[in-house]
Amino acid sequence: MKIFAAAALLMAITSIGMCADTSQGDKEPVAAYRQMWTRDSEGDETDLYIAFRGQFNVPTKTSIEVKTLGASWYVLWLDGKFLSEGPSRYPVSHPEYQSDSAKIGPGAHTLAAVVHSEGVETRMLKTIPPFLICQVQASGKELPIAWRCRPMQGFERRVKRLNPQFGWIEWRDMRAFPANWRDAGYDDSGWHEPITVDRGLGEIKPLSSANVRYFFHHPVPIAQGLLQETYGYETDNIAARFFLRDLKPKPVMAQGVWRRYDLGRVRLMRPRFTLDLPEGSVVEFAYSESLVSGRVSPWITLSAGDSCNMDHYVARGGRQEFFPITPRGGRFVEAHIIFPDGRKPGDISKYFVGEEFVERCYYDKPEGSFRSGDKLLDRIWAVGIETHRACSEDALIDNPTRERGQWAGDVVSVGMDIAAVGYSDLRLCRRALIQCAQCARGDGLICGLCPGGEAFLSTYSAQWLSACVHYWELTGDKSLLEELCPAAERNVEAFEKATNDDGVSDSLGWAFVDWGYIRNPGPSDIALDLHYLAGLRDMARWCKASSKLDREEYYTSLADKLQHIIERWFAAQIKDGKPDWDAIGYHRAVLGLRLGFLKDHTKDGVAYIKRHMLSCFPNDPDAPKLSSPSVNNPRLITPYFAHYAMPLLIENGEMDFVLGQYRKCWGWALEDGRTTWLEVFDTRWSHCHQWAGAPTWQLSRYVLGLTPRYDLGDRHYVLDIHTGSLKQAKGALPIPDGKGVVSIEWRRGQDGIHYTLKTPEPIYLHTNPADLGSVTTVEGNYSRILAL
């Protein structure tokens, strides 16, 4: 399977040079951007497709910038060649346009766009009245464009939603709309001029991250054959009709053909197929993360409602391209072709002229790397990166198949650290932290899911405080702290109002700690209190960094008060001088020990955490299974909470135990050919969830031994290596400013760890983690023998 970076391939295929990056620019007034829509929607804009054509001229060969924004999904072509799609998600109060560049020759040019007005709220966007902004600039000046538009015939509306988190499947008769409508010579005189609308947008700014990339895959089919319908009318139950087709019929009963594809891992993608078919043939694509009884299943697990992960088309006839407008999530794809009545299938290969899958993904191959000589550990590191890539587009998302939601929990915990060991570009994380603040609740509580499908989780709001400070540690970007300080203060105010002498009240919001978590008895969830305490301590650091010493003192006092509350609770769990670890529980033990509680019982607490892990599946195959989100049981562990538990164990001398857990638990998750991480240690959940990838950042940080601390100064790092019994390791860590990587290699000798480091830029190395005041300047190469 070949994968090509978008810029190179699009230049080769379309002769359009796309700009893969945008930067934060000056503020621009809303009035500078015309919001267009059609007069032909007749007030019903749900699941409506509108085609736009815009024509403009340039006198000479020139470079242009195309700025676009919409209220729901759109795809844009320039002179018949794909240029862009979007929008990048945004709250209505803070829209951001995308910018793409192209080199064009003199003369007339044509922009063409399809805008899908979904008319329902999704996990990406709220329900915003539809519009399209499309502006072209050359040499900084806007070019006049003659726009025309009309609704696209052939789309059946409201046939089926993919699931309650997404919009609609595509159900389209390709014969109903001219195939050449995007061409420059197409006669659009019968189309109408768009009207100008005002959708109440806030100040429009340029996209604050890079553009999404595109990768092109050409897998060979893994299976094919004939098919026969077995179930119901066409729309009785669309997914069931697809799944119940007989894929091994007697030839005399065959009504069509099928092919199945494996894309190697779960991806946000869509097929772009050229098929040669009789007019009226039905073409359906279905997508799934795994196979069910060897078949692609069109249902999406844990959708909180009915689901149908597929698209349906009727062929125009002859050779024709099938390219869904909206991307779908999945690893496996089945293409079914049902011929018109009485038409018998011939040789399968003659119908499939071209087979390509276009992946939508923010990240390319990682800049960071890790090798230890242990093939399973190395594979686990790489799967964490690939899962992270699969969950990156215009945001760091929950899952590309089930919802594509931007949950704060995916960013403020595992996601940011995986991104930092893999890539120098952390702008998706920065943008997410800002959007969580932009979508804050009326009382100031930071949003836990946004901008579409808003949800407020008290734990995520507390973790957001620490994540903003951690972003500063990883990048040195203090401007984020300055920008978000007012939102952080309001966030703490919301917590203050919900805090009493027992801790934080459950009334503040959903206190998600972990799947399977069992809350302690009493008026306050101690795990939430511990997350909030960490946030308050980091809020004090935040204010100190901003020279707000009075506010630092204030948040320190709030932290002290909460610490006393938590100390009182832990003290009540000590019987006869020994903590009742079962009453304390796994999650509260981990979070408490990390924050310095029960210091005199650390060794015993670490032993308890190890016993707990070993009593859970997949360590104990007979242990309870986390079969659904409603299952709560004290004998459960998840990949997500390893983000907190494993560093505690590693820093207390348990690296070999941790490496054993990676091999056992994450190794189990890779069984049966899986190539991206399960959301939990159970196959009935999502098969692609980047927050399960904590081993990736932990192997890079602890085994390679280098941790960025840009809060201490530009290019400052702490050297603190934890090797366990590994004999060697090597890898690279990206420098946040994009100036290359720090390369690291070490091997175990009789006299110690022979550690070498190479850097393209000077770095400042803190070689004693207990004394960060001791700094060594490293230019070029650095070698040292570390004690065993």
C-alpha positions in Angstrom: 0.0 0.0 0.0 1.5 3.3 -1.1 1.0 6.5 0.9 1.8 9.8 -0.6 1.9 13.2 1.2 -0.9 15.4 0.0 1.2 18.3 -1.3 3.3 16.1 -3.6 0.5 14.0 -4.9 -2.0 16.8 -5.5 0.7 18.7 -7.4 1.3 15.6 -9.5 -2.4 14.8 -10.1 -4.0 18.2 -10.2 -1.1 20.6 -11.0 -2.4 22.7 -8.1 0.2 23.7 -5.4 -1.7 23.5 -2.1 -0.4 25.3 0.9 -0.4 22.9 3.9 0.1 25.6 6.5 -1.6 28.7 7.8 -0.6 31.0 10.6 -2.2 33.3 12.9 -2.6 36.7 11.3 -4.1 40.1 11.9 -7.7 40.4 12.9 -10.0 40.9 9.9 -13.5 42.3 10.1 -16.5 40.1 9.5 -17.7 42.4 6.7 -14.8 41.4 4.6 -16.3 38.0 3.9 -19.5 37.5 2.0 -21.7 34.7 3.4 -23.5 33.2 0.4 -26.6 30.9 0.3 -29.3 30.0 -2.2 -32.8 31.4 -2.5 -34.0 28.0 -3.7 -34.0 26.1 -0.4 -37.7 27.0 0.3 -37.0 27.2 4.0 -36.1 23.5 4.3 -32.4 23.1 4.5 -32.0 19.8 6.3 -29.8 17.3 4.4 -29.7 19.6 1.4 -26.9 19.7 -1.1 -26.2 23.0 -2.9 -23.8 23.4 -5.8 -21.9 26.7 -6.3 -19.9 27.9 -9.4 -17.7 31.0 -9.3 -15.9 32.4 -12.3 -13.0 34.9 -12.2 -10.1 36.1 -14.5 -6.5 36.9 -14.0 -4.4 38.7 -16.6 -1.1 36.8 -16.0 0.3 33.7 -14.4 -0.1 34.3 -10.7 -0.4 32.7 -7.2 -3.8 32.9 -5.5 -5.0 32.4 -2.0 -8.5 30.8 -1.6 -10.2 31.5 1.8 -13.2 29.3 2.7 -15.6 28.8 5.5 -19.0 27.2 5.9 -21.6 26.1 8.5 -21.3 22.4 7.5 -19.3 20.2 5.2 -18.2 21.5 1.8 -15.8 20.4 -0.9 -14.1 22.8 -3.3 -12.6 22.3 -6.8 -10.5 24.8 -8.8 -10.8 24.3 -12.6 -12.2 20.8 -12.1 -9.4 19.7 -9.7 -9.9 19.1 -6.0 -8.6 22.0 -3.9 -10.0 21.9 -0.4 -12.7 20.7 2.0 -13.9 21.8 5.4 -14.8 23.6 7.5 -12.4 23.3 10.4 -14.7 23.1 13.4 -15.4 26.3 15.3 -17.8 27.9 17.8 -20.1 30.5 16.1 -18.5 33.2 18.2 -14.9 32.3 17.0 -15.0 31.2 13.3 -11.7 30.5 11.5 -11.4 30.3 7.7 -9.2 27.9 5.9 -6.6 29.1 3.4 -5.3 27.2 0.3 -2.9 28.4 -2.3 -2.6 27.6 -6.0 -0.6 28.7 -9.0 -2.8 29.5 -12.0 -2.3 30.7 -15.6 -3.8 33.8 -17.3 -7.4 33.8 -18.3 -10.7 32.5 -16.9 -10.9 30.1 -14.0 -13.8 28.3 -12.3 -14.4 27.5 -8.6 -16.9 24.8 -7.9 -18.2 23.8 -4.5 -20.7 21.4 -3.0 -22.1 22.4 0.4 -24.0 19.9 2.4 -26.5 21.6 4.8 -26.9 18.9 7.4 -29.5 20.7 9.5 -28.6 18.7 12.6 -26.0 19.2 15.3 -23.1 16.9 15.1 -20.0 16.3 17.3 -18.1 18.7 15.0 -20.4 21.7 14.8 -23.6 23.1 16.3 -26.6 23.6 14.0 -25.6 26.8 12.2 -27.8 28.2 9.4 -26.0 27.3 6.2 -23.7 29.5 4.2 -20.5 29.5 2.2 -17.7 32.0 2.2 -15.2 31.6 -0.6 -12.8 34.5 -1.4 -9.9 34.6 -3.8 -6.9 36.9 -3.3 -3.9 37.6 -5.6 -1.1 39.8 -4.3 -3.2 40.6 -1.3 -6.1 42.0 -3.3 -9.5 40.3 -3.5 -10.6 39.2 -7.0 -14.1 39.7 -8.2 -16.0 36.4 -8.7 -19.3 35.9 -10.5 -21.1 33.3 -8.4 -24.1 31.1 -9.4 -25.7 28.3 -7.4 -28.6 25.8 -7.4 -29.7 22.8 -5.3 -28.3 19.4 -6.5 -30.9 17.0 -7.8 -30.5 13.3 -7.2 -29.9 13.3 -3.5 -32.7 11.7 -1.5 -33.0 13.6 1.8 -33.2 12.3 5.3 -32.9 8.7 4.3 -30.7 7.8 7.3 -28.2 9.4 9.7 -24.9 7.6 10.2 -25.7 7.8 13.9 -26.9 10.4 16.4 -23.5 12.0 16.5 -23.1 12.5 12.7 -25.1 13.8 9.8 -26.7 11.9 6.9 -25.6 9.1 4.7 -25.3 9.9 1.0 -28.2 8.5 -1.1 -27.8 9.7 -4.6 -28.9 9.0 -8.1 -25.9 10.2 -10.2 -28.1 10.5 -13.3 -30.0 13.5 -11.9 -27.3 16.1 -12.1 -24.9 16.8 -15.0 -21.5 15.2 -14.6 -19.6 18.1 -16.1 -21.1 20.8 -13.8 -17.6 21.6 -12.4 -16.0 22.2 -15.8 -15.2 25.7 -17.0 -17.3 25.4 -20.1 -20.5 24.3 -18.4 -23.5 26.5 -19.1 -24.7 27.7 -15.7 -27.0 30.4 -17.1 -30.0 28.7 -15.7 -28.6 28.9 -12.2 -29.4 31.7 -9.8 -27.1 34.3 -8.2 -26.6 33.4 -4.5 -28.1 35.7 -1.9 -26.0 37.3 0.9 -26.9 36.2 4.4 -25.8 37.0 7.9 -25.4 34.0 10.2 -24.3 36.0 13.3 -20.7 34.9 13.2 -18.1 36.4 15.5 -14.9 37.9 14.2 -13.5 35.7 11.5 -9.8 34.9 11.8 -7.4 32.6 9.9 -7.1 29.0 10.9 -4.7 28.7 13.9 -3.4 25.3 12.9 -2.0 23.8 9.7 -4.4 22.5 7.1 -5.4 18.8 7.1 -3.3 16.6 4.8 -4.5 13.9 2.4 -3.0 10.5 1.9 -3.8 8.2 -1.0 -4.0 4.4 -0.6 -4.3 1.8 -3.3 -5.0 -1.5 -1.5 -5.7 -4.7 -3.5 -9.0 -6.4 -2.6 -8.7 -9.1 0.1 -11.9 -10.8 -1.2 -14.5 -10.6 -4.0 -17.3 -12.5 -5.5 -21.0 -12.5 -6.6 -23.9 -11.3 -4.5 -27.6 -11.8 -4.2 -30.2 -9.7 -2.3 -32.0 -11.6 0.5 -33.8 -9.0 2.6 -36.6 -6.5 2.2 -37.2 -3.4 0.2 -34.4 -1.0 -0.5 -35.0 1.3 2.5 -36.6 -1.1 4.9 -33.5 -1.4 6.9 -30.5 -0.2 4.9 -27.7 -1.6 7.0 -29.4 -5.0 7.4 -30.1 -5.3 3.7 -26.4 -4.7 3.0 -25.2 -7.1 5.7 -27.7 -9.9 4.9 -26.8 -10.1 1.2 -25.7 -13.5 0.2 -22.0 -13.1 -0.9 -21.7 -16.7 -2.1 -24.9 -17.3 -4.2 -25.3 -19.8 -6.9 -24.2 -18.1 -10.2 -27.7 -18.4 -11.7 -29.1 -16.3 -8.8 -26.4 -13.6 -8.8 -27.6 -10.0 -9.1 -24.2 -8.3 -8.7 -20.6 -8.3 -7.5 -18.7 -7.2 -4.5 -15.1 -6.5 -3.3 -13.7 -6.1 0.2 -10.7 -4.0 1.2 -8.4 -3.8 4.2 -6.8 -0.3 4.6 -4.3 -1.5 7.1 -5.6 0.5 10.0 -8.6 2.5 10.9 -8.7 5.8 8.9 -10.9 8.8 8.3 -11.3 8.3 4.6 -13.5 7.8 1.6 -13.3 5.7 -1.6 -12.6 7.3 -4.9 -13.5 4.6 -7.4 -13.8 4.7 -11.1 -16.4 2.1 -12.1 -17.6 1.0 -15.6 -21.3 0.0 -15.1 -24.6 -0.3 -16.8 -27.0 2.7 -16.2 -29.1 2.2 -13.2 -26.6 0.0 -11.3 -26.7 0.5 -7.5 -23.3 1.1 -5.9 -23.0 0.9 -2.1 -20.0 1.4 0.1 -20.0 0.2 3.7 -17.3 0.8 6.3 -16.3 -0.8 9.6 -13.4 -0.9 12.1 -13.3 -4.7 12.2 -14.9 -7.6 10.5 -18.0 -9.5 11.9 -18.0 -13.1 10.8 -15.6 -12.1 8.1 -17.9 -9.3 6.8 -18.0 -5.6 6.9 -20.7 -4.6 9.3 -22.4 -1.2 8.6 -23.3 -0.6 12.3 -21.2 1.6 14.6 -20.8 0.3 18.1 -21.8 2.4 21.1 -23.5 5.0 18.9 -26.2 5.7 21.5 -28.8 5.1 18.8 -29.3 3.4 15.4 -26.4 3.6 12.9 -25.6 3.1 9.3 -22.0 3.5 8.2 -22.5 3.4 4.4 -23.3 5.3 1.2 -25.6 4.5 -1.7 -25.5 5.6 -5.4 -27.2 4.9 -8.7 -24.8 4.9 -11.6 -25.2 7.2 -14.6 -23.8 4.5 -16.8 -20.5 3.9 -18.5 -17.2 4.9 -16.9 -17.9 7.1 -13.8 -16.2 8.3 -10.6 -17.8 7.5 -7.2 -16.3 9.8 -4.5 -18.5 10.4 -1.4 -18.5 14.1 -0.4 -18.1 13.4 3.3 -15.3 11.1 4.8 -16.2 8.0 6.8 -14.3 6.1 9.4 -13.2 2.5 9.2 -10.5 0.1 8.3 -12.4 -2.4 6.2 -14.6 -1.4 3.2 -17.0 -3.4 1.1 -18.2 -2.2 -2.3 -21.4 -3.8 -3.5 -22.7 -3.4 -7.1 -26.2 -4.5 -7.9 -27.1 -4.5 -11.6 -30.4 -3.6 -13.1 -33.0 -6.3 -13.2 -32.1 -9.1 -15.6 -28.5 -8.1 -16.0 -26.1 -10.9 -15.1 -22.7 -10.1 -13.8 -19.6 -10.9 -15.9 -15.9 -10.8 -15.0 -15.6 -8.8 -11.8 -12.4 -7.0 -12.6 -13.9 -5.3 -15.7 -16.2 -3.2 -13.6 -13.5 -1.9 -11.3 -11.4 0.5 -13.4 -9.7 2.4 -10.6 -9.7 1.9 -6.8 -8.3 4.5 -4.5 -9.0 5.6 -0.9 -8.3 9.2 0.2 -7.4 9.6 3.9 -8.0 12.9 5.8 -5.3 13.2 8.4 -3.4 16.1 10.1 -0.1 14.4 10.7 2.3 12.8 8.3 5.0 10.3 9.4 6.4 11.0 12.9 9.5 13.1 13.5 10.1 11.2 16.7 11.1 7.6 16.9 11.8 4.8 19.4 13.7 1.5 19.1 14.6 -0.8 22.0 15.4 -4.1 20.3 12.2 -5.5 21.9 10.0 -6.0 18.8 6.8 -6.0 20.8 7.7 -2.8 22.7 8.8 -1.1 19.4 5.5 -2.1 17.8 3.5 -0.8 20.7 5.2 2.6 20.4 4.5 2.7 16.7 0.8 1.7 17.1 0.4 4.6 19.6 1.6 7.0 16.9 -0.5 5.5 14.2 -3.6 5.6 16.4 -2.9 9.2 17.2 -2.6 10.0 13.5 -5.9 8.2 12.8 -7.5 10.4 15.4 -6.2 13.7 14.0 -7.8 15.9 11.5 -8.9 19.5 12.1 -8.9 18.5 15.7 -7.6 15.7 17.9 -10.7 13.5 17.9 -12.2 10.8 20.0 -12.6 8.3 17.2 -12.8 8.6 13.4 -15.7 6.2 13.1 -18.1 6.7 15.9 -18.2 10.5 16.4 -15.1 12.6 15.5 -15.7 14.6 18.7 -13.2 16.9 20.2 -13.2 15.8 23.8 -11.1 17.8 26.2 -10.1 14.5 27.9 -8.3 13.3 24.8 -6.2 16.4 24.7 -5.5 17.2 28.3 -4.3 13.8 29.2 -2.6 11.3 26.8 -3.1 13.1 23.5 -0.8 16.1 24.2 2.1 13.9 25.4 1.8 11.5 22.4 1.8 14.5 20.0 4.9 15.9 21.8 7.0 12.8 21.4 5.9 12.3 17.8 5.8 15.8 16.3 7.0 19.4 16.7 3.6 20.8 15.7 1.3 20.8 18.8 -1.2 23.4 17.3 -4.1 21.0 17.4 -3.7 20.7 21.2 -3.4 24.5 21.5 -6.5 25.1 19.4 -8.4 22.6 21.5 -7.5 24.2 24.8 -8.6 27.5 23.4 -11.9 26.2 22.0 -12.7 24.5 25.3 -12.4 28.0 26.9 -14.4 29.7 24.1 -17.3 27.2 24.7 -17.2 27.5 28.5 -20.5 27.3 30.4 -22.2 30.4 31.7 -20.7 30.0 35.1 -17.2 29.7 33.6 -16.8 26.0 33.7 -14.5 24.9 30.8 -16.2 22.8 28.2 -15.4 19.1 28.0 -16.7 18.4 24.5 -16.9 21.1 21.8 -17.8 22.9 19.6 -20.5 20.5 18.6 -22.4 18.3 21.1 -21.3 20.3 24.0 -20.8 18.4 27.3 -19.4 19.6 30.6 -17.2 17.3 32.7 -15.9 18.6 36.0 -12.8 16.4 35.8 -11.9 17.6 32.4 -12.3 21.2 33.4 -9.9 20.6 36.3 -7.4 18.7 34.1 -7.6 21.6 31.5 -5.9 23.9 34.1 -2.9 21.5 34.3 -2.9 20.9 30.6 -2.4 24.6 29.8 0.6 24.7 32.1 1.9 21.4 30.6 1.6 22.9 27.1 3.9 25.7 28.3 6.3 23.1 29.6 6.4 21.3 26.3 6.6 24.3 24.0 7.6 27.4 25.9 4.6 29.2 24.5 3.6 31.4 27.4 1.3 33.4 25.2 -1.3 30.7 25.7 -1.3 31.3 29.4 -1.7 35.0 28.9 -4.6 34.5 26.5 -6.4 31.9 28.6 -5.8 33.3 32.1 -9.2 35.0 32.3 -11.0 31.8 31.3 -8.9 29.8 33.8 -9.9 32.2 36.6 -13.6 31.9 35.7 -13.2 28.1 35.6 -11.8 28.1 39.1 -14.7 30.4 40.2 -17.1 27.7 39.0 -15.3 25.2 41.1 -15.3 27.5 44.1 -19.0 27.9 44.0 -19.4 24.1 44.0 -16.9 23.4 46.8 -17.8 23.1 50.5 -16.1 21.7 53.6 -16.3 18.2 52.1 -14.8 18.9 48.7 -16.3 19.5 45.3 -20.0 18.8 44.9 -21.3 16.3 42.3 -23.6 19.1 41.0 -20.8 20.8 39.2 -20.8 18.3 36.3 -20.1 14.8 35.1 -17.1 13.7 37.1 -15.6 11.2 34.7 -12.6 9.5 36.3 -12.3 6.4 34.2 -14.5 3.7 32.6 -15.5 1.2 35.2 -14.6 3.6 38.1 -16.5 3.2 41.4 -17.0 6.4 43.3 -16.2 6.5 47.0 -19.1 6.9 49.5 -19.6 10.4 50.8 -20.6 13.9 49.7 -17.6 14.4 47.4 -15.8 12.3 44.8 -12.2 12.2 46.1 -10.8 11.5 42.6 -12.4 14.7 41.3 -11.0 16.6 44.3 -7.5 15.2 43.5 -7.8 16.3 39.8 -8.9 19.7 41.0 -6.1 20.0 43.6 -3.6 19.3 40.8 -5.3 22.0 38.8 -5.1 24.5 41.6 -1.4 23.9 42.2 -0.8 24.4 38.5 -3.0 27.5 38.5 -0.7 28.9 41.2 2.3 28.2 38.9 0.4 29.8 36.0 0.0 33.0 38.0 3.6 33.0 39.1 4.7 32.7 35.5 2.5 35.6 34.7 3.9 37.7 37.6 0.4 37.7 39.3 1.8 37.1 42.7 -1.4 38.0 44.6 -3.3 35.5 42.5 -0.6 32.9 43.0 -1.0 33.3 46.7 -4.8 33.1 46.4 -4.8 29.8 44.4 -2.1 28.4 46.8 -4.5 29.1 49.7 -7.4 27.3 47.8 -5.1 24.4 47.2 -4.1 24.2 50.8 -7.7 24.1 51.9 -8.6 21.4 49.5 -5.5 19.4 50.5 -6.6 19.4 54.1 -10.0 18.1 53.1 -8.4 15.3 51.1 -5.9 14.5 53.9 -8.9 14.1 56.3 -10.5 11.6 53.9 -7.3 9.6 53.5 -6.7 9.6 57.2 -10.1 8.0 57.7 -9.1 5.1 55.5 -6.1 4.2 57.7 -6.9 1.3 60.2 -4.4 0.3 62.8 -1.7 2.3 61.1 -2.3 0.8 57.7 -4.3 2.2 54.7 -7.3 0.2 53.7 -6.3 0.1 50.0 -9.4 -1.6 48.9 -11.5 1.2 50.4 -9.2 3.8 48.9 -9.4 2.1 45.5 -7.1 1.9 42.6 -7.9 5.3 41.0 -7.8 7.3 44.2 -4.6 5.5 45.3 -2.8 6.4 42.1 -3.9 10.1 42.0 -3.3 10.5 45.8 0.2 9.0 45.7 1.1 11.1 42.7 0.1 14.3 44.6 2.1 13.4 47.7 -0.6 11.9 49.9 0.2 8.9 52.1 4.0 9.5 51.6 4.8 7.1 54.5 2.9 4.4 52.7 4.2 4.8 49.2 5.9 1.4 49.0 2.8 -0.3 50.2 0.7 1.7 47.9 2.8 0.8 44.9 2.5 -2.9 45.8 -1.3 -2.5 46.0 -1.5 -0.9 42.6 0.6 -3.7 41.1 -1.7 -6.3 42.8 -4.7 -4.6 41.5 -3.5 -4.5 37.9 -2.5 -8.2 38.0 -6.0 -9.1 39.3 -7.7 -7.4 36.2 -8.2 -8.5 32.6 -6.2 -9.0 30.5 -3.7 -10.1 33.2 -6.3 -12.4 34.7 -8.3 -13.9 31.8 -11.1 -14.8 34.3 -11.5 -11.3 35.6 -14.6 -9.2 34.9 -14.7 -7.6 31.4 -15.5 -4.0 30.6 -18.2 -4.9 28.2 -20.0 -1.5 28.1 -19.8 2.0 29.6 -22.4 1.0 32.2 -20.1 -1.7 33.7 -18.6 -0.6 37.0 -16.4 -3.1 38.9 -13.4 -2.7 41.3 -11.4 -5.3 39.2 -11.0 -3.3 36.1 -8.1 -1.4 34.4 -8.1 0.7 31.3 -5.4 1.9 28.9 -6.4 5.5 29.5 -5.6 5.5 33.2 -2.2 4.2 32.5 -1.4 7.8 31.7 -1.5 8.4 35.5 -0.6 5.0 37.0 2.5 4.0 35.0 4.5 7.2 35.7 3.9 6.6 39.4 5.2 3.1 39.2 8.2 4.0 36.9 9.3 6.8 39.2 9.2 4.3 42.1 11.5 1.8 40.5 9.0 -0.4 38.8 10.0 0.0 35.1 10.3 -3.7 34.5 6.8 -4.3 35.9 5.5 -1.5 33.6 7.2 -3.0 30.6 5.7 -6.3 31.4 2.3 -4.6 31.5 2.8 -3.1 28.1 3.7 -6.5 26.7 0.9 -8.3 28.4 -2.1 -5.8 28.2 -1.2 -3.8 25.1 0.1 -6.9 23.5 -3.3 -8.6 24.0 -4.9 -5.5 22.4 -2.9 -6.2 19.2 -4.1 -9.8 18.8 -6.2 -10.8 15.9 -4.4 -8.4 13.6 -5.5 -5.2 15.2 -3.4 -2.2 14.2 -4.8 0.7 16.3 -5.7 0.8 20.0 -8.9 -0.4 21.4 -10.6 2.2 23.6 -10.6 -0.2 26.5 -9.3 -3.7 27.1 -12.4 -5.1 25.4 -13.1 -5.6 21.7 -16.7 -4.5 21.9 -15.8 -0.8 22.1 -14.1 1.4 19.6 -11.1 -0.1 17.8 -9.3 3.3 17.3 -8.8 5.5 20.3 -5.6 7.4 20.7 -6.0 8.0 24.5 -5.1 4.3 24.9 -1.6 5.0 23.7 0.1 6.1 26.9 3.0 3.6 26.4 4.2 5.7 23.4 4.9 8.8 25.3 6.1 6.9 28.4 8.7 4.9 26.4 10.0 8.0 24.7 10.2 10.1 27.9 11.4 7.5 30.4 13.4 5.0 28.4 15.1 7.7 26.3 15.3 9.8 29.4 14.7 13.3 28.1 11.8 15.5 29.1 11.2 19.0 27.8 10.9 21.7 30.4 10.5 24.9 28.4 8.9 26.5 31.4 12.5 26.7 32.8 13.7 28.3 29.6 14.0 27.9 25.8 15.2 24.4 24.9 15.6 23.3 28.5 15.4 19.5 29.2 15.6 17.2 32.2 17.7 14.0 31.9 16.1 11.3 34.0 16.4 7.8 32.5 14.5 4.7 33.6 15.7 1.7 31.7 14.5 -1.3 33.7 16.4 -4.4 32.4 16.4 -3.2 28.8 19.9 -3.5 27.3 19.6 -0.7 24.8 17.4 1.9 23.2 17.6 4.7 20.6 15.2 7.2 19.2 14.5 10.9 18.5 12.5 13.6 20.2 11.2 16.5 18.1 12.3 20.0 19.1 9.1 22.0 19.5 10.1 24.9 17.3 10.4 22.6 14.3 14.2 22.8 14.1 14.8 19.1 13.9 15.1 16.3 16.5 17.3 15.4 19.5 18.7 12.0 18.7 19.4 9.7 21.7 21.1 6.3 21.9 22.2 4.3 24.9 23.5 0.8 25.7 24.1 -1.0 28.9 27.7 -1.7 29.9 29.3 -3.3 32.9 30.2 0.2 34.1 26.9 1.8 33.5 24.6 3.2 30.8 26.6 4.6 27.9 24.4 7.5 26.9 24.8 9.7 23.8 22.8 12.6 22.6 23.0 14.6 19.4 21.2 18.0 18.9 21.1 20.3 15.9 20.4 23.3 18.2 22.0 24.1 21.6 19.9 22.6 24.5 20.2 23.2 28.2 20.3 19.9 30.1 19.4 19.5 33.7 21.2 16.3 34.6 20.1 16.1 38.2 16.2 15.9 38.4 16.4 16.6 42.1 18.3 19.9 41.5 17.0 21.7 38.5 19.4 24.5 39.1 22.3 22.5 37.7 22.4 23.1 33.9 24.8 21.8 31.2 24.8 23.5 27.8 24.9 20.9 25.1 25.9 21.8 21.5 26.2 19.0 18.9 27.1 15.8 20.7 26.9 14.8 24.4 28.1 11.6 25.9 28.1 10.3 29.5 28.1 7.1 31.5 25.1 7.0 33.8 25.1 4.9 36.9 23.3 1.6 36.8 
